[in-house]
Amino acid sequence: MILTFQWPWAILIALVVAALVLWLASALSGRGLDRQPQVEAFHLADDLKGEHASHLMRIWRAWNRVAAVLLALALVVALVMAGRPSSVDKSDETTGNRDIVLCLDVSGSTLPYDNEVIETYLKLVKHFEGERIGLSIFNSTSRTVFPLTDDYDLVQQQLENASTILKGVETQDDIDALTDAQYQAVSDWLDGTQNKNNATSLIGDGLVSCAAMLPGFTYSSGQSEGADREASIVLATDNVVSGTETYTLQQALDLTSQAGITVDGLYSGPSSSEDDQTTKDMESEIESHGGVFLTQSDGTSVDALVREIDKRQVASVEKHSQAAVVDAPGWWTLGIAVLLAGWLVVAWRLKR
């Protein structure tokens, strides 16, 4: 790291001022001595001729020299700090060009398995750098948990909060053991996802609502011109619909495909149902539209999905090197603090 000074002229000015102060103090001290009457009087040296007194005097003078050195060094460091010591801070700024919406089915049939999906989402996020992430949950209607953001601390906090809440609904025993506060937390988190009577898990409608979080998306023909970011949706559902949908999964996938949005599927349901027709239909529809279909029982699912998302990236991630001159007073501040602390200790010793 190369050390520079933003105000080098300040060091010279401070040095001149310090020299003038020292000269003025010396001059005034000398003038005071000249005015002392020249009379014969008792001199301290007469009492310092003894061995013990001489030893104590030598120690006192040594401590005085140490105090003077410490104070002089503190002055030197203070003069250096007056020039604002600085260094060049170099960093790489990564700009991602992808928007990824995590789209989660929270209907009764998937809710016991959604905690596993959230854990998968957390693993996915750890692989990304610079992408914007959003989360939407749906049942008969949809709710945005958090919009597209590249604040990964917020993303992780929200996902971990969801994981904590959903741990209480994995089994019937878990639900029975919920306290009133925990039950209310689950209810609050799901609020806004069940606003239609006699309808649950409207998967096509939920997918379209997730797509609507992406910039420029329109319900008629997809994204508008100028949407230059790669867009993906990670849809987690068991594909079990109950009720009348505005969009079927097939229609929703057609719409997202026209919009240039790739939809990947995560099966969120019991492993015993992975071979059901609804699961096979979901797999077929996702893959026919260029997406990847994965099940929770697939141990390599996260890595496979990340690789696939990276593979389809249209524009490469841009990295910009940045350099800026920043103040670097760290070690100098520590130095002057140590020197002044040492001087105070020596001054206290001299006073004793």
C-alpha positions, -999 to +999 in steps of 0.1 A: +000+000+000+015+034-011+012+061+015+004+096+003-006+129+019-036+149+008-024+181+026+014+179+026+016+217+030-002+213+063+028+194+077+051+223+069+027+249+084+023+228+116+061+223+118+067+261+115+040+268+141+054+242+165+090+257+161+077+292+168+059+280+199+090+262+212+112+292+205+088+316+222+085+293+252+123+291+254+127+329+251+102+337+278+117+311+301+152+326+296+140+361+302+124+350+335+157+335+346+176+367+337+153+386+361+161+364+391+182+384+417+218+373+420+221+365+457+238+339+476+213+313+487+209+277+496+213+255+465+195+221+460+228+206+449+241+209+484+215+183+495+220+160+465+256+151+473+245+121+493+244+087+475+207+080+479+197+115+469+219+114+439+204+081+428+169+095+430+179+126+411+194+105+383+162+085+380+141+117+380+162+131+352+159+099+332+121+099+335+122+135+324+141+126+293+117+098+286+087+121+290+104+147+266+111+120+240+075+107+241+060+141+238+084+150+209+074+118+191+037+125+197+043+159+182+059+144+152+030+120+146+005+148+151+024+168+124+022+138+101-015+134+107-021+171+099-011+162+063-040+136+061-021+104+053-040+085+026-039+054+006-054+042-027-083+018-021-088-006-051-119-028-054-138-047-080-175-039-084-196-067-098-227-058-117-250-088-123-275-087-152-300-113-139-333-110-121-344-142-103-378-145-087-383-173-061-420-184-065-433-205-037-466-224-034-479-222+002-511-242-002-520-268+024-505-297+004-471-280+000-468-261+032-452-291+052-424-292+025-419-255+020-392-253+047-371-277+026-377-254-004-366-223+016-334-241+026-328-248-011-334-211-019-309-202+007-283-224-009-291-209-043-286-174-031-252-182-017-240-190-053-251-157-068-232-124-070-248-092-082-281-107-092-314-092-080-335-117-060-372-115-051-397-138-033-434-142-039-457-168-023-491-179-035-521-200-028-553-188-044-537-153-046-502-140-043-482-119-019-447-104-025-425-112+005-397-090-008-393-074-042-362-077-065-332-066-046-294-071-045-293-066-008-283-101+001-283-095+038-320-087+035-326-117+013-309-140+037-327-125+067-361-129+051-355-165+040-342-175+074-372-158+090-395-178+066-376-210+074-380-205+112-418-199+107-423-229+084-405-253+107-436-253+128-459-267+101-439-297+088-460-323+106-493-324+124-474-329+156-455-297+149-488-278+143-503-292+175-473-280+194-475-244+181-480-217+207-505-189+200-477-166+191-462-191+167-495-198+151-501-161+146-466-157+130-475-184+105-509-168+099-493-134+094-467-148+070-494-164+048-517-134+050-529-123+015-524-157-002-560-171+004-584-144-008-605-166-031-632-190-018-631-226-027-598-223-045-562-233-035-529-237-052-538-218-084-504-225-098-507-208-132-520-176-116-492-177-090-466-181-117-480-151-137-480-130-105-443-139-099-435-130-135-452-096-129-424-088-104-400-087-133-394-053-150-414-047-182-436-078-180-471-075-194-499-100-191-507-099-228-474-104-246-446-106-221-419-081-216-416-047-232-387-037-253-356-025-234-358-053-208-321-062-212-317-084-180-318-121-180-349-132-161-356-165-143-382-178-120-377-208-097-412-222-092-417-246-062-450-265-062-465-300-062-487-291-092-519-301-074-546-275-083-579-271-065-602-245-081-607-225-113-576-209-126-573-178-148-541-193-162-532-229-163-496-238-158-493-244-195-507-210-204-486-193-178-454-210-191-464-199-227-467-164-214-434-164-196-417-180-225-429-153-249-416-128-224-381-144-225-384-156-189-371-190-181-390-210-154-373-238-135-393-262-114-387-275-079-411-303-068-423-295-033-443-324-020-440-359-005-413-381-022-440-408-025-458-386-051-428-379-073-441-405-098-477-392-098-491-379-131-494-343-118-456-344-111-448-359-145-470-333-162-452-305-144-418-319-153-428-322-190-442-287-192-412-271-174-387-289-196-406-283-228-403-245-221-365-247-216-365-250-178-349-275-154-371-297-133-357-309-100-370-328-070-360-324-033-347-360-033-321-351-059-289-344-039-273-324-067-303-302-074-289-269-062-256-272-081-274-284-112-298-255-111-271-229-105-250-243-134-281-242-157-289-206-147-253-196-153-253-214-187-282-194-201-270-160-190-272-137-220-248-110-211-217-117-190-214-103-155-195-070-156-167-063-132-154-028-128-122-020-111-125+011-090-098+031-072-102+059-047-080+079-024-091+074+012-079+087+045-056+061+062-051+075+098-053+040+114-018+033+125-009+070+130-039+074+153-029+043+173+007+056+174-002+090+189-026+074+213+001+050+226+027+079+228+003+102+247-007+073+271+030+066+277+036+103+284+007+104+309+021+074+327+056+090+329+041+124+340+022+106+368+054+088+378+073+121+379+046+137+400+050+110+426 
